[in-house]
Amino acid sequence: MKVESLEWDSQFLGAPVSRIVAEGASRRELAEAVARLRAAGVRLAYLFADSPLAPADADALQARLVDRKVTYRMEADGLPSTHPWPAVTPYVPAMPQAELERLAIESGKYSRFHVDPRFPEDKFVALYVQWLRKSLTGEIADAVLVATDAGRPVGLVTMAQSGPAGKIGLVAVDEACRGRGLGRQLVEAARQWFASRQVSHAEVVTQQDNVAACRLYETCGFRVHAVQSVYHLWLATPSTSRPEA
Ligand SMILES: CC(C)(COP(=O)(O)OP(=O)(O)OC[C@H]1O[C@@H](n2cnc3c(N)ncnc32)[C@H](O)[C@@H]1OP(=O)(O)O)[C@@H](O)C(=O)NCCC(=O)NCCS
């Protein structure tokens, strides 16, 4: 088991945040780790488990399942794509930021930061807006592609190279334009970008509950590489929480 405090998350949320990676820890070990975090004043703990906790153990820890995190992967030999992507162009700064921000927020709708009703809504929005801005400035992404319809941005995908791996970050298509193949065009264009960077494999992370995204990645040739259960444990009452769903 690994337990670490998360500096960035703590600063962002304005309260101490830690991560527990269960790695086969026993129920007692987990309970002790949580008790230590609680005593240390940690407000939110993310618990990552390779297999789901038994419901009674999750209840005892007051751990809420917020994500069945799926990592999809494609090896280098599958990357070159011949699928056309006429609606997709590279991001240029003249593109309207508000539209892109809306798409970035949409990209997080199934994320644990939105699914968890105790995670403040304004923090969820700020998280995805910041993710987009840092992607556009090249801090956390190496390329951003945009799908347009009559000149208006209606979809986006962000990509980064991390060592030998190519990683897809944000992906979204405007609700009014879904089901028309734009998501596929964006992901196929990302595949081609990764092929040109000669990465050893490409990865994208989503949620098992996000049926549309899972279907999109599978249609584009990605296969499930790993599945993890992610829990949120609120160890103290946040002052800005949303009402329980
Ligand atoms: C996921 C998303 C980008 C798909 O975009 P899209 O433009 O509608 O997708 P496409 O039209 O290109 O469809 C691609 C494939 O996914 C399938 N698909 C799309 N939406 C689906 C849905 N709601 N249910 C089941 N399958 C779906 C399509 O049938 C197609 O597969 P097929 O070619 O085998 O038929 C879009 O639904 C979206 O923006 N969702 C909200 C944001 C999000 O969840 N992003 C992912 C973050 S990881």
The ligand as a Gaussian input file, in Angstrom:
#p B3LYP/6-31G(d) Opt

LIG

0 1
 C      -17.593000      10.447000     -26.467000
 C      -17.908000      11.466000     -27.543000
 C      -16.674000      12.341000     -27.792000
 C      -18.259000      10.737000     -28.854000
 O      -18.380000      11.690000     -29.889000
 P      -19.318000      11.461000     -31.161000
 O      -18.959000      12.481000     -32.179000
 O      -20.741000      11.396000     -30.771000
 O      -18.843000       9.998000     -31.632000
 P      -18.959000       9.378000     -33.097000
 O      -20.221000       9.849000     -33.750000
 O      -17.682000       9.610000     -33.826000
 O      -19.095000       7.839000     -32.740000
 C      -17.942000       7.012000     -32.591000
 C      -18.386000       5.632000     -32.171000
 O      -18.917000       5.686000     -30.848000
 C      -20.255000       5.216000     -30.839000
 N      -21.043000       6.042000     -29.936000
 C      -21.072000       7.393000     -29.889000
 N      -21.945000       7.792000     -28.947000
 C      -22.458000       6.666000     -28.411000
 C      -23.406000       6.437000     -27.374000
 N      -24.006000       7.454000     -26.723000
 N      -23.691000       5.152000     -27.048000
 C      -23.095000       4.122000     -27.686000
 N      -22.177000       4.286000     -28.679000
 C      -21.880000       5.543000     -29.029000
 C      -20.752000       5.370000     -32.262000
 O      -21.800000       4.461000     -32.536000
 C      -19.500000       5.064000     -33.036000
 O      -19.264000       3.664000     -33.099000
 P      -19.545000       2.830000     -34.423000
 O      -18.767000       3.529000     -35.495000
 O      -19.029000       1.488000     -34.086000
 O      -21.033000       2.915000     -34.613000
 C      -19.131000      12.355000     -27.164000
 O      -20.195000      11.499000     -26.795000
 C      -18.856000      13.322000     -26.028000
 O      -18.361000      14.423000     -26.247000
 N      -19.209000      12.932000     -24.800000
 C      -19.051000      13.825000     -23.616000
 C      -17.603000      14.060000     -23.291000
 C      -16.876000      12.781000     -22.959000
 O      -17.409000      11.915000     -22.302000
 N      -15.624000      12.692000     -23.443000
 C      -14.783000      11.557000     -23.203000
 C      -13.850000      11.844000     -22.101000
 S      -12.763000      10.465000     -21.785000

